[in-house]
């Protein structure tokens, strides 16, 4: 028995998976019922987070348990599989050993699936003061902040202070920023006036700031055009070709004449990989903080160290900068790597990974979404239906699917959201991403 992590000694190859995101869960599912390996899954949280729906937690559309799934329920199906809640501090590849907050563990095969964290591009002031949304605690923190600002606004006689409390600024018009802006706008239109009948919501403004010349830059021009139309119809103010340079004392500064006073400031302008100490050198691409991998997901320079998902930089002719940092590459790479590890164990040749792009999508609110599926483009209600169906399919856990579907149907019929509860009061302090 391992003295610190309490993992039984075994003659079978030990596969250690770091990270319980889409990539880590995908490979765990592929290997958990196999008898060829001992599987150890390690994560700082004891649950998997369905990150595409975090914005719905922050806007009170869903409760956290709808998008979180216990990692132990995934590994419990195997007789030789284990989960440990810990943070991995360092990897020693010469000893084939990882060091964690609860002890050390050797490995035969190591899979790094640590995902990504918010990228502030070196701006320390924004990093310290902005809200981010990469984890359930952060989504709940944002929800509390928004609700507390509303509670304060309803009792504030000073017009300028009230305007500041009712200003919402979101930086980055990718899917996260667009969906969050649409979610807040729908709250303003359909929900908040019922909760606060004594407040004038014409004073509430939602600003979406984007450095490029259109929203949803990775998607088609048609999707960007439709999304812009939907957001503007909801009253969202969009600022193109604008870079936010600072946020302090509720003042948003940009590279243009635009300046805004806002008590709620959300940064969704980019992500960067979350590497682990001990694996660097030529394997780590510092600009992106991602590990360069070959077509088998092997980290450059190692035969038994692999990386999948956002942390893995796999370059192809189509994706010269690496596969996109979204859920599908992680899911597909995890499943493929599981099959390759079984082949490796049986001394069979590895198969190269080929990414199948299943399309891109974003929802802007009730009956409003945009979907790119190959050469097909959809917008409006049908795209919204596709968006809901796809997200339900990929949610982990039957119970989560049922609860989420029930909430969506209830919200659609009643023009209402989940309870707007301030469970944990917001406390302003420096935050870090939980990966």
Beta strands, then each sheet from edge to edge (+ up, - down):
strand 1: 13-18
strand 2: 37-43
strand 3: 47-49
strand 4: 68-70
strand 5: 81-85
strand 6: 88-92
strand 7: 97-100
strand 8: 103-106
strand 9: 109-112
strand 10: 116-118
strand 11: 167-171
strand 12: 205-209
strand 13: 237-239
strand 14: 244-248
strand 15: 251-254
strand 16: 259-261
strand 17: 264-267
strand 18: 271-273
strand 19: 284-285
strand 20: 290-292
strand 21: 305-307
strand 22: 312-313
strand 23: 360-365
strand 24: 368-373
strand 25: 376-379
sheet 1: 5+ 2+ 1+ 9+ 21+
sheet 2: 3+ 4-
sheet 3: 6+ 7- 8+
sheet 4: 10+ 18-
sheet 5: 13+ 12+ 11+ 17+
sheet 6: 14+ 15- 16+
sheet 7: 19+ 20- 22-
sheet 8: 23+ 24- 25+
end
